[in-house]
């Protein structure tokens, strides 16, 4: 790795990864496999929510949003990071790196916040089961 290159230099983005490349390739392959599995499973879950109206209850809406965020992450972040890991260098230049970072941050925060909402919803249902009927019954 050339220490003199700065991120503004286009040659910076063509450097190989500074760690052992075979390990990074294995991780990249697993990320690509996780992307395919995530697209299939989250897509099936979103499809079932769209197709079957009975699943669209108030508590399940949060789960649907988690599945949508997971589907978007499986379509964008996992393939780009996985393919770059397979090639042992970042393939998408500086703009791709910045966009990938912003999108990954957004998906991570969204998933965390949605899981908090689900846990608060379930806690409310357990702590006040009779008052929760007004919230969960559509």
C-alpha positions in Angstrom: 0.0 0.0 0.0 1.4 3.3 -1.0 1.4 5.7 2.0 1.8 8.8 -0.2 -1.5 8.5 -2.0 -4.4 10.5 -0.7 -8.1 9.7 -1.2 -8.4 12.5 -3.8 -5.9 10.7 -6.1 -7.7 8.3 -8.5 -4.8 5.8 -8.0 -5.8 5.6 -4.3 -8.9 3.6 -5.2 -7.1 1.0 -7.3 -4.8 -0.2 -4.5 -5.2 -3.7 -3.3 -6.4 -4.3 0.3 -3.6 -4.0 2.8 -4.5 -7.3 4.5 -4.3 -10.9 3.4 -6.3 -11.1 0.1 -7.6 -14.7 0.4 -9.3 -13.9 3.7 -11.0 -10.8 2.2 -12.1 -12.9 -0.8 -13.8 -15.5 1.5 -15.6 -12.8 3.3 -16.7 -11.3 0.0 -18.1 -14.6 -1.2 -20.1 -14.9 2.0 -21.4 -11.4 1.6 -22.5 -12.1 -2.0 -24.2 -15.3 -0.8 -25.9 -13.3 2.1 -27.1 -10.8 -0.5 -28.8 -13.5 -2.6 -30.3 -15.1 0.5 -31.4 -11.7 1.8 -33.0 -10.7 -1.4 -34.9 -14.0 -1.6 -36.1 -14.2 2.0 -36.9 -10.5 2.5 -38.5 -10.3 -0.9 -40.7 -13.3 0.0 -41.7 -11.6 3.2 -42.5 -8.3 1.6 -44.4 -10.2 -1.1 -46.5 -12.0 1.5 -47.3 -8.8 3.2 -48.5 -7.2 0.0 -50.4 -10.3 -1.2 -52.2 -11.3 2.1 -54.1 -8.5 3.7 -54.6 -10.5 6.9 -50.8 -10.1 7.7 -51.1 -6.3 7.7 -51.8 -5.9 11.4 -50.4 -3.1 13.4 -47.6 -5.1 15.1 -46.6 -6.7 11.8 -46.2 -3.4 10.0 -43.0 -2.8 11.9 -41.7 -6.2 10.8 -42.6 -5.4 7.2 -40.6 -2.2 7.4 -37.6 -4.1 8.8 -38.0 -6.6 5.9 -38.0 -3.7 3.4 -34.9 -2.1 4.9 -33.2 -5.6 4.8 -34.3 -6.1 1.2 -32.8 -2.7 0.2 -29.6 -3.4 2.0 -29.4 -6.8 0.4 -29.8 -5.2 -3.0 -27.3 -2.3 -2.5 -24.7 -2.6 0.2 -24.0 -6.3 0.4 -23.4 -6.8 -3.4 -21.2 -3.7 -3.7 -19.1 -4.5 -0.7 -19.0 -8.3 -1.5 -17.8 -7.8 -5.1 -15.2 -5.3 -4.0 -14.0 -7.8 -1.4 -13.8 -10.6 -4.0 -11.5 -8.4 -6.1 -9.5 -7.2 -3.0 -9.9 -3.6 -3.9 -12.7 -1.0 -3.9 -14.3 -1.1 -7.3 -16.6 2.0 -7.1 -14.2 4.9 -6.7 -14.5 7.7 -4.1 -18.2 8.6 -4.9 -19.2 4.9 -4.5 -17.4 4.7 -1.2 -19.1 7.8 0.2 -22.5 6.8 -1.2 -22.1 3.2 0.2 -21.1 4.6 3.6 -24.1 6.9 3.8 -26.5 4.2 2.7 -25.0 1.7 5.1 -25.4 4.2 7.9 -29.0 4.9 7.0 -29.9 1.2 6.8 -28.1 0.5 10.1 -29.8 3.3 11.9 -33.2 2.5 10.4 -33.0 -1.2 11.4 -32.0 -0.3 14.9 -34.8 2.3 15.3 -37.3 -0.1 13.9 -36.2 -2.9 16.3 -36.6 -0.4 19.2 -40.1 0.4 18.0 -41.0 -3.3 17.8 -39.6 -4.0 21.3 -41.5 -1.0 22.7 -44.7 -2.2 21.0 -44.3 -5.7 22.3 -43.5 -4.4 25.8 -46.6 -2.3 25.8 -48.7 -5.3 24.7 -47.3 -7.4 27.5 -47.4 -4.8 30.2 -50.9 -3.5 29.4 -52.7 -6.2 27.5 -56.2 -4.7 27.7 -55.1 -1.2 26.8 -53.1 -2.5 23.9 -56.3 -3.7 22.1 -56.9 -0.1 21.0 -53.5 0.0 19.4 -53.2 -3.4 17.8 -56.7 -4.1 16.5 -57.3 -2.5 13.1 
